Amino acid sequence: MENDNPEQQDEVKVFESSFQRITEGVVQNGFADGVADGRETLYQQDFDRGYKEGFAMAFTLGCHKGYATGMQQHGTTVCTDLILKQEASRAHCQLCTDKTLEERMSLDKIIAVQQKHNAGVKEKLAERYGLTS
């Protein structure tokens, strides 16, 4: 049973267009919220990953600096070692020393560069002081 009343047909058209307009807004807002949440999650994961790498190296350097300080107190000149005298937060951060890495490489490659540097530093410290971490 179709209703041919023009007034009711107008109401149906208004209802349909209103429903479509409201639905599109909700979908767009939902999409934008999803993108923002995804971006925040990715940033947090990458931050956590970088923090873990940085903390491990800083801890290793701190252990060796503590050892060097103890040796210095016993009259040894270990504390003059350049690796240990460098400010760990800047001198051993490959991204800090080469700002172009961020533009040229993915995060995985930057971390690989940092890990290679860290391994080299740990190897030198192990050779010099016979310590492992």
N, CA, C and O of each residue as an XYZ file, in Angstrom:
532
protein
N       0.834     -1.157      0.000
C       0.000      0.000      0.000
C       0.892      1.237      0.000
O       1.459      1.624      1.022
N       0.992      1.824     -1.144
C       1.823      3.002     -1.302
C       1.046      4.242     -0.939
O      -0.153      4.348     -1.197
N       1.737      5.161     -0.347
C       1.097      6.393      0.042
C       1.522      7.482     -0.936
O       2.712      7.773     -1.057
N       0.593      8.066     -1.611
C       0.888      9.077     -2.621
C       0.748     10.496     -2.086
O       0.735     11.455     -2.858
N       0.645     10.629     -0.806
C       0.495     11.929     -0.205
C       1.813     12.702     -0.371
O       2.842     12.253      0.134
N       1.810     13.850     -1.065
C       3.036     14.615     -1.303
C       3.714     15.083     -0.014
O       4.941     15.164      0.043
N       2.939     15.385      1.000
C       3.512     15.818      2.268
C       4.334     14.712      2.914
O       5.430     14.958      3.418
N       3.809     13.510      2.898
C       4.520     12.373      3.485
C       5.768     12.036      2.662
O       6.797     11.651      3.217
N       5.672     12.182      1.351
C       6.837     11.925      0.499
C       7.948     12.935      0.803
O       9.125     12.573      0.831
N       7.580     14.188      1.027
C       8.565     15.211      1.389
C       9.224     14.885      2.733
O      10.436     15.029      2.895
N       8.404     14.442      3.695
C       8.941     14.074      5.003
C       9.932     12.919      4.887
O      10.969     12.912      5.549
N       9.608     11.956      4.051
C      10.490     10.804      3.850
C      11.809     11.264      3.234
O      12.877     10.807      3.643
N      11.742     12.158      2.259
C      12.966     12.669      1.623
C      13.819     13.438      2.628
O      15.039     13.274      2.667
N      13.178     14.277      3.440
C      13.899     15.037      4.457
C      14.539     14.076      5.466
O      15.695     14.249      5.851
N      13.779     13.068      5.885
C      14.297     12.081      6.831
C      15.500     11.345      6.237
O      16.519     11.182      6.908
N      15.388     10.904      4.992
C      16.479     10.168      4.349
C      17.730     11.032      4.199
O      18.838     10.568      4.469
N      17.559     12.284      3.770
C      18.733     13.150      3.599
C      19.358     13.498      4.951
O      20.581     13.567      5.071
N      18.525     13.715      5.961
C      19.049     13.988      7.305
C      19.807     12.776      7.842
O      20.893     12.913      8.406
N      19.231     11.601      7.663
C      19.875     10.376      8.128
C      21.226     10.180      7.434
O      22.215      9.823      8.074
N      21.256     10.416      6.133
C      22.497     10.250      5.377
C      23.558     11.254      5.846
O      24.722     10.891      6.017
N      23.163     12.500      6.049
C      24.094     13.537      6.492
C      24.657     13.208      7.878
O      25.860     13.339      8.107
N      23.806     12.789      8.784
C      24.249     12.436     10.139
C      25.161     11.212     10.102
O      26.192     11.179     10.775
N      24.783     10.219      9.322
C      25.577      8.991      9.219
C      26.959      9.277      8.649
O      27.947      8.730      9.140
N      27.051     10.117      7.629
C      28.346     10.455      7.033
C      29.255     11.131      8.061
O      30.451     10.846      8.124
N      28.686     12.019      8.856
C      29.473     12.694      9.891
C      30.008     11.719     10.926
O      31.161     11.817     11.345
N      29.171     10.785     11.334
C      29.594      9.790     12.321
C      30.701      8.905     11.743
O      31.680      8.606     12.426
N      30.545      8.491     10.494
C      31.554      7.648      9.844
C      32.874      8.404      9.724
O      33.936      7.848     10.004
N      32.813      9.669      9.310
C      34.035     10.468      9.176
C      34.716     10.665     10.528
O      35.938     10.554     10.632
N      33.930     10.957     11.561
C      34.504     11.120     12.899
C      35.113      9.814     13.396
O      36.187      9.812     13.997
N      34.429      8.716     13.145
C      34.955      7.412     13.549
C      36.256      7.093     12.848
O      37.191      6.581     13.465
N      36.324      7.392     11.556
C      37.553      7.159     10.794
C      38.692      8.017     11.339
O      39.804      7.529     11.539
N      38.405      9.305     11.579
C      39.433     10.214     12.104
C      39.918      9.754     13.479
O      41.116      9.791     13.761
N      38.990      9.322     14.331
C      39.379      8.819     15.655
C      40.246      7.571     15.529
O      41.223      7.413     16.262
N      39.894      6.693     14.610
C      40.675      5.473     14.394
C      42.080      5.777     13.917
O      43.038      5.150     14.370
N      42.217      6.731     13.006
C      43.540      7.128     12.510
C      44.367      7.726     13.650
O      45.544      7.400     13.806
N      43.751      8.595     14.441
C      44.469      9.226     15.560
C      44.913      8.181     16.581
O      46.047      8.219     17.057
N      44.022      7.250     16.916
C      44.379      6.199     17.875
C      45.508      5.332     17.339
O      46.420      4.966     18.080
N      45.450      5.003     16.059
C      46.502      4.197     15.441
C      47.832      4.915     15.450
O      48.867      4.307     15.719
N      47.814      6.203     15.158
C      49.038      7.006     15.149
C      49.651      7.053     16.551
O      50.858      6.870     16.716
N      48.812      7.297     17.551
C      49.305      7.354     18.930
C      49.906      6.021     19.356
O      50.945      5.987     20.015
N      49.259      4.932     18.983
C      49.769      3.604     19.327
C      51.115      3.358     18.675
O      52.031      2.841     19.314
N      51.242      3.724     17.410
C      52.501      3.531     16.692
C      53.610      4.382     17.301
O      54.726      3.900     17.490
N      53.314      5.643     17.610
C      54.311      6.507     18.244
C      54.764      5.914     19.574
O      55.957      5.898     19.877
N      53.815      5.428     20.360
C      54.156      4.861     21.665
C      55.021      3.618     21.505
O      55.993      3.443     22.239
N      54.677      2.753     20.555
C      55.471      1.539     20.332
C      56.893      1.893     19.913
O      57.851      1.298     20.406
N      57.035      2.854     19.011
C      58.368      3.258     18.557
C      59.149      3.935     19.678
O      60.355      3.727     19.810
N      58.464      4.743     20.485
C      59.126      5.372     21.626
C      59.631      4.304     22.590
O      60.776      4.351     23.039
N      58.767      3.341     22.905
C      59.151      2.270     23.827
C      60.357      1.498     23.299
O      61.265      1.150     24.054
N      60.354      1.242     22.018
C      61.454      0.509     21.384
C      62.765      1.298     21.480
O      63.799      0.741     21.847
N      62.721      2.577     21.153
C      63.905      3.421     21.231
C      64.383      3.599     22.660
O      65.585      3.615     22.923
N      63.444      3.732     23.579
C      63.797      3.895     24.991
C      64.529      2.657     25.497
O      65.515      2.764     26.226
N      64.043      1.488     25.107
C      64.672      0.232     25.531
C      66.117      0.166     25.043
O      67.017     -0.196     25.802
N      66.336      0.516     23.783
C      67.692      0.500     23.215
C      68.586      1.513     23.930
O      69.715      1.198     24.307
N      68.076      2.719     24.110
C      68.855      3.771     24.756
C      69.169      3.452     26.206
O      70.277      3.704     26.679
N      68.200      2.904     26.905
C      68.417      2.564     28.312
C      69.482      1.486     28.450
O      70.335      1.566     29.334
N      69.441      0.481     27.588
C      70.427     -0.605     27.658
C      71.845     -0.062     27.491
O      72.752     -0.449     28.227
N      72.033      0.834     26.523
C      73.368      1.385     26.292
C      73.781      2.306     27.436
O      74.925      2.257     27.887
N      72.868      3.138     27.902
C      73.183      4.046     29.008
C      73.537      3.253     30.266
O      74.427      3.647     31.018
N      72.850      2.153     30.491
C      73.144      1.308     31.651
C      74.547      0.713     31.537
O      75.305      0.705     32.506
N      74.885      0.220     30.351
C      76.225     -0.339     30.129
C      77.296      0.718     30.369
O      78.280      0.461     31.062
N      77.107      1.900     29.800
C      78.082      2.978     29.999
C      78.172      3.368     31.474
O      79.261      3.624     31.987
N      77.035      3.410     32.144
C      77.029      3.737     33.568
C      77.815      2.726     34.393
O      78.554      3.099     35.304
N      77.653      1.453     34.072
C      78.419      0.412     34.780
C      79.915      0.614     34.575
O      80.696      0.526     35.523
N      80.308      0.884     33.342
C      81.725      1.080     33.050
C      82.264      2.369     33.678
O      83.414      2.417     34.117
N      81.431      3.410     33.718
C      81.869      4.649     34.369
C      82.065      4.421     35.864
O      83.013      4.933     36.458
N      81.171      3.657     36.460
C      81.321      3.324     37.875
C      82.607      2.554     38.126
O      83.322      2.821     39.092
N      82.893      1.607     37.263
C      84.136      0.834     37.369
C      85.340      1.764     37.240
O      86.290      1.676     38.018
N      85.289      2.659     36.249
C      86.405      3.580     36.014
C      86.613      4.512     37.201
O      87.750      4.806     37.570
N      85.522      4.975     37.797
C      85.625      5.843     38.969
C      86.280      5.097     40.127
O      87.125      5.649     40.832
N      85.888      3.854     40.316
C      86.503      3.034     41.359
C      87.984      2.822     41.110
O      88.789      2.870     42.040
N      88.345      2.588     39.856
C      89.756      2.391     39.508
C      90.547      3.683     39.738
O      91.694      3.639     40.184
N      89.936      4.823     39.434
C      90.610      6.110     39.611
C      90.902      6.352     41.094
O      91.949      6.895     41.447
N      89.993      5.955     41.932
C      90.192      6.132     43.370
C      91.356      5.286     43.882
O      91.928      5.562     44.937
N      91.695      4.251     43.115
C      92.821      3.395     43.484
C      94.088      3.781     42.724
O      95.033      2.996     42.657
N      94.113      4.989     42.151
C      95.314      5.498     41.505
C      95.480      5.118     40.047
O      96.531      5.396     39.468
N      94.495      4.498     39.433
C      94.574      4.130     38.023
C      94.007      5.271     37.184
O      93.129      5.995     37.652
N      94.487      5.446     35.963
C      94.033      6.554     35.105
C      92.971      6.104     34.107
O      92.886      6.650     33.007
N      92.177      5.135     34.469
C      91.138      4.603     33.587
C      90.124      5.670     33.205
O      89.609      5.646     32.087
N      89.825      6.590     34.086
C      88.744      7.552     33.874
C      89.042      8.557     32.760
O      88.174      9.354     32.406
N      90.248      8.532     32.208
C      90.553      9.437     31.101
C      90.062      8.878     29.770
O      90.229      9.521     28.734
N      89.463      7.698     29.782
C      88.969      7.054     28.567
C      87.898      7.934     27.914
O      86.904      8.285     28.549
N      88.106      8.282     26.658
C      87.191      9.179     25.949
C      85.777      8.609     25.861
O      84.805      9.355     25.984
N      85.651      7.312     25.653
C      84.316      6.704     25.560
C      83.531      6.964     26.838
O      82.335      7.251     26.792
N      84.196      6.865     27.961
C      83.509      7.048     29.237
C      83.306      8.515     29.584
O      82.388      8.846     30.334
N      84.136      9.392     29.059
C      84.015     10.823     29.359
C      82.933     11.502     28.518
O      82.417     12.552     28.901
N      82.589     10.907     27.375
C      81.572     11.521     26.520
C      80.227     11.511     27.227
O      79.910     10.608     28.002
N      79.455     12.532     26.941
C      78.105     12.584     27.497
C      77.278     11.516     26.792
O      77.006     11.622     25.596
N      76.887     10.505     27.523
C      76.247      9.326     26.934
C      74.978      9.660     26.156
O      74.695      9.029     25.138
N      74.223     10.631     26.615
C      72.948     10.910     25.958
C      73.110     11.535     24.582
O      72.174     11.502     23.784
N      74.261     12.098     24.285
C      74.467     12.734     22.981
C      75.549     12.047     22.156
O      75.339     11.753     20.979
N      76.686     11.794     22.755
C      77.831     11.302     21.997
C      77.602      9.915     21.410
O      78.149      9.598     20.353
N      76.813      9.093     22.066
C      76.590      7.733     21.582
C      75.254      7.580     20.862
O      74.931      6.491     20.389
N      74.491      8.634     20.776
C      73.212      8.605     20.062
C      73.473      8.903     18.590
O      73.807     10.031     18.227
N      73.321      7.896     17.754
C      73.617      8.070     16.338
C      72.641      9.027     15.663
O      73.021      9.754     14.746
N      71.407      9.032     16.101
C      70.417      9.959     15.554
C      70.735     11.393     15.972
O      70.447     12.333     15.231
N      71.325     11.564     17.151
C      71.705     12.901     17.625
C      72.917     13.432     16.869
O      73.012     14.631     16.611
N      73.842     12.543     16.513
C      75.062     12.981     15.828
C      74.860     13.139     14.330
O      75.617     13.860     13.681
N      73.851     12.476     13.767
C      73.566     12.587     12.332
C      72.068     12.776     12.136
O      71.315     11.808     12.029
N      71.649     14.029     12.092
C      70.220     14.359     11.981
C      69.595     13.874     10.670
O      68.371     13.781     10.573
N      70.413     13.565      9.663
C      69.860     13.127      8.377
C      69.401     11.676      8.403
O      68.705     11.245      7.484
N      69.766     10.913      9.423
C      69.334      9.513      9.497
C      67.816      9.405      9.442
O      67.266      8.526      8.778
N      67.154     10.303     10.142
C      65.689     10.277     10.212
C      65.062     10.439      8.831
O      64.025      9.843      8.540
N      65.691     11.242      7.986
C      65.164     11.488      6.643
C      65.531     10.367      5.679
O      64.786     10.080      4.742
N      66.678      9.734      5.910
C      67.200      8.759      4.957
C      66.829      7.314      5.263
O      66.857      6.472      4.365
N      66.484      7.010      6.505
C      66.320      5.616      6.900
C      65.026      5.380      7.662
O      64.452      6.285      8.267
N      64.593      4.129      7.606
C      63.438      3.720      8.405
C      63.883      3.531      9.852
O      65.079      3.503     10.144
N      62.925      3.404     10.743
C      63.244      3.212     12.155
C      64.060      1.938     12.357
O      65.002      1.926     13.149
N      63.709      0.874     11.653
C      64.454     -0.378     11.790
C      65.921     -0.199     11.420
O      66.798     -0.738     12.095
N      66.194      0.548     10.364
C      67.580      0.765      9.937
C      68.325      1.669     10.917
O      69.505      1.450     11.192
N      67.642      2.677     11.439
C      68.272      3.560     12.429
C      68.641      2.754     13.672
O      69.732      2.914     14.220
N      67.735      1.894     14.110
C      68.025      1.057     15.277
C      69.189      0.121     14.987
O      70.019     -0.123     15.863
N      69.261     -0.407     13.761
C      70.385     -1.277     13.393
C      71.704     -0.507     13.449
O      72.709     -1.034     13.926
N      71.708      0.735     12.967
C      72.909      1.580     13.028
C      73.294      1.816     14.490
O      74.467      1.715     14.851
N      72.305      2.128     15.323
C      72.568      2.377     16.742
C      73.096      1.118     17.424
O      74.041      1.190     18.209
N      72.494     -0.032     17.130
C      72.938     -1.281     17.745
C      74.363     -1.629     17.331
O      75.142     -2.135     18.140
N      74.703     -1.358     16.075
C      76.068     -1.615     15.600
C      77.057     -0.731     16.364
O      78.112     -1.197     16.795
N      76.710      0.538     16.525
C      77.559      1.457     17.294
C      77.695      0.969     18.741
O      78.798      0.912     19.284
N      76.561      0.619     19.356
C      76.577      0.158     20.743
C      77.449     -1.083     20.901
O      78.205     -1.198     21.865
N      77.341     -2.009     19.953
C      78.152     -3.233     20.010
C      79.638     -2.893     19.925
O      80.456     -3.491     20.624
N      79.985     -1.929     19.066
C      81.381     -1.505     18.950
C      81.900     -0.890     20.237
O      83.025     -1.164     20.654
N      81.081     -0.060     20.865
C      81.471      0.569     22.131
C      81.643     -0.503     23.209
O      82.622     -0.487     23.957
N      80.691     -1.429     23.285
C      80.779     -2.496     24.292
C      82.029     -3.346     24.068
O      82.694     -3.745     25.023
N      82.341     -3.618     22.810
C      83.527     -4.415     22.481
C      84.806     -3.697     22.933
O      85.699     -4.310     23.518
N      84.881     -2.392     22.652
C      86.054     -1.615     23.074
C      86.192     -1.607     24.591
O      87.290     -1.775     25.122
N      85.079     -1.411     25.282
C      85.125     -1.387     26.744
C      85.525     -2.751     27.303
O      86.281     -2.832     28.271
N      85.019     -3.809     26.697
C      85.379     -5.160     27.147
C      86.865     -5.418     26.937
O      87.520     -6.020     27.788
N      87.402     -4.962     25.796
C      88.839     -5.131     25.521
C      89.677     -4.361     26.535
O      90.666     -4.881     27.052
N      89.285     -3.135     26.816
C      90.080     -2.267     27.687
C      90.014     -2.662     29.153
O      91.010     -2.582     29.872
N      88.837     -3.086     29.591
C      88.649     -3.298     31.020
C      88.311     -4.737     31.391
O      88.229     -5.077     32.571
N      88.119     -5.567     30.394
C      87.799     -6.965     30.671
C      86.430     -7.166     31.291
O      86.179     -8.183     31.937
N      85.550     -6.205     31.099
C      84.200     -6.298     31.659
C      83.210     -6.686     30.579
O      83.366     -6.300     29.420
N      82.215     -7.429     30.944
C      81.119     -7.740     30.023
C      79.829     -7.287     30.671
O      79.734     -7.166     31.892
N      78.835     -7.038     29.831
C      77.555     -6.596     30.392
C      76.450     -7.471     29.898
O      75.290     -7.262     30.257
